[in-house]
Amino acid sequence: MSEEIRTEEEQVEAIKNWWNENGKSLIVTVVVVLGGYFGWNGYQEQQRTQGEAASSVYQQLVNKATKPVTEQTEDDKLELETVAAQLKEEFPGSLYAKFGGLYLAKFAIEANDFEGAAAELQSLVDAGDKGPITYLAQVRLARVFIQLEKLDEALALVKTTPEASFTTQYEETKGDVLFAKGELTAALTAYQAARASATALGINTQVLQRKIDDLAGAKLANTDA
Amino acid sequence: MLQNIRDNSQGTIAKIIVGFIIITFALFGIESIVALGNSESAPATVNGSDIQEVEILRLVEMQKNRFRQQFGENYDESLFNEGFLRQSALEQLIEQKVAVTQARELGGYVSTQSIDSAILSAPEFQQDGQFSSDRFKMVLRRSALTPLAYRAVLEEQALVAQVQLGTGLTDTALPYEVKRQQALKTEQRDYEYVIFAAADLKKDIELSDDDIQAFYDANKQRYQTEEKVAVNYVVLNKSDIKSDIQVDEEEIEQSYQDYLDQLGDTEERKASHILIEVNDDRNDDAAAALAQQLSSKASSGEDFAVLAKEYSDDIGSKNVGGDLGYNTRGGFVVEFDDALFDMLEGQVSEPVKTEFGYHVIKLDSIRKPVALSLAEKRDDLVSEIKSSQLTEMFAEQSEALAAAAFENDNIENLVANTDLGLVAQTSNMFSRNQGAGIALNPAIRVAAFDEKVLADRELSDVIEVSADQVVVIGLSKHAEPAVKPLADVKTVIEAQLLTEKANALAAEKAEALVADIAMGSSSIAWVSVNAATYSDAGEAPVELNKAVFALPKQSGEVTSAKVAAGQAVARLKAVTQEDVTASAEEQATINQAKANESFYVYRQWAKANSDIERSGS
């Protein structure tokens, strides 16, 4: 406890010493912390500005896209494609770029350009992000592959369902591939799995029911063969 | 000990803590620390975002308003289960929060400009094809929202819609899918069928008393009578109060004065304003200076509308000359109000500071209702005074009745011990859900079956039947629920048993027929169906048709199905599949179904991947 009794001079001296020892690191710490804080804020602000800009462009797209197809002119369609492509180019990696890609795939399907649709969807799948947009793109790509009669590629995409919420879509598509390949028993199993999941989620099952009914003789036929 | 604290507070750790607090304060303000202690639990939390009690209340209120409009005069609040309304409001808010938080998590944004333009172009705020700030304010007031809260609502709606359109509307059916669905839809099947009608089989069935007794014993809970009560009651009517009320001259004078004051309050003032906001580009001083400048300009005769158009930050009014329309006192924030109602007609104010920024106000005109003279108003005033005194007397008597109901334990004593001119009456028997006379009113039924009246045999509280009528009830008779004797329900049981047995017999006959067909021997009168589709079977029962379409596509296949009339058997004759191209309309329906399914699946994903906490309730 001898340190308690000090003269003023000694105290000043002690502070000076302390500053010489720790001053630099203290300043560095404060600068780093403040820099980090403002940097993070700036980053967030920049993300937001970018996001809002992309959102505005996307809003133009959906305003047009929600018009009934029959009322859309050729000019409308051209503009839709331009805006969707703009989203992909100017805001790569953003949610809106992905939506842009999905729209381009849809436009390609509507124009019977299935190779084009496959390319759009493939690039979304290849980006490799885990999440609902990728999962939607993946099952759509499988369906486009069925249309292109690339059945093995299609099957590979829907072999496993990424998350339970997507079971209905993945299993139905799997059923469609197997049906196209002539593997009727396996197709039936997939359709039944799709129906079970659709029922649990409250999705209309009439189409699935018809596909299942249609394969009622499948077991017989297969064992006969 | 104090010395100890002093020593410790100079320790390194203490210094670090104090330093930390200082930095936190400096950077984030005092809220950051206060907020830590203020963790009152929200009714639910979704992905870390709280759902507030007031949001639930607002939604419940909106739902009630909807019912009120729907049912009009028949609306009765007590018919709605508050807990149920609350629960469904909460679930709705959770769905909404899930959609919003997930949309943000995915990287969704909405820009301020797009919300502005959404407000300006929304049809509900338009008048004569133009945005009207009066309408905007009125609509918002009706739904109890501030402009800021309303913007937040719009932002969330836009965000959710963007994701919905991105996940759903981007999907469409592929040609092979349309072709297959179309093939399944137009597939035709020819078959023949027969129905074993239960009704025809009933005459062959004999029921024994033992059967009936056994069924009765097994299903006793189905044959309970309802619990019923009858009540004794008294009614206090406002209209029964003897009104020999005298009104003296002084009272009339006073209420005439009140009338004049009130008239002053309903004065309406038409104002225009220019709003100068304090924002990122303009600090408080600059805003004040600009407002001052505009005030001088307008005072010295420059066109107010032109200035508003050029400078005002109020997007709602700037293009209509800053016009805010007529408003009574209390229509604006208090500073604005005070300034406006202190101005002369045509005057332009000095800048007025409010929470929104600086306003330069111009009082365009004043509208004041014309006052009636005392002689003209006299009769109205006298009847008003009488009616308010009557209401007061009625309230006093109701209170006296409440006290008496508390002190007495039955209606007879209540009547004997009070001098309110009450008459004891008795109701007929009624149940919880249904009654006549006084028991038509649900509030009476609720009180009659309440523990206080039914179990404790006390008198009820004063029940307000209407604004002018109150009732007190006490139990008169109570009938417990009981099982009806067999004799009373015998015919019902017979009918039920007969139907069950006839159906079982029909099923047996159908089974026998199926077996006969398999053996190759059947001589039955078939009904033929030609070219049935899955959704159109003509006369044949729907359930049977579905079963037929689930048969393997081979002539001679047999199926049996339960139908409304009994049991049916069908034998497939032929299956036809033709390529029928889908019409544009059919194609659109299939596309739409795909889009809906995609969005639905996304929503399921969003919910499954959300962290939803419900606290109690």
Interface residues (C-beta under 8 A of the other chain):
Chain A: Y37 R48 G51 E52 A53 A54 S55 S56 Y58 Q59 V62 A65 T66 V69 T70 S94 L95 Y96 K98 F99 L102 Y103 A105 K106 I109 E110 N112 F114 G131 P132 I133 Y135 L136 R140 R143 V144 I146 Q147 E163 A164 S165 F166 T168 Q169 D176 A180 L201 I203 N204 V207 R210 K211 I212 D213 D214 A216 G217 L220
Chain B: L27 L106 G107 G108 Y109 V110 S111 T112 Q113 S114 A158 A161 Q162 L165 G166 T167 L169 T170 D171 T172 L174 P175 Y176 E177 R180 Q181 L184 K185 E187 Y534 F549 A550 L551 P552 K553 Q554 A584 A588 A593 E597 S598 Y600 V601 Y602 Q604 W605 A606 A608 N609
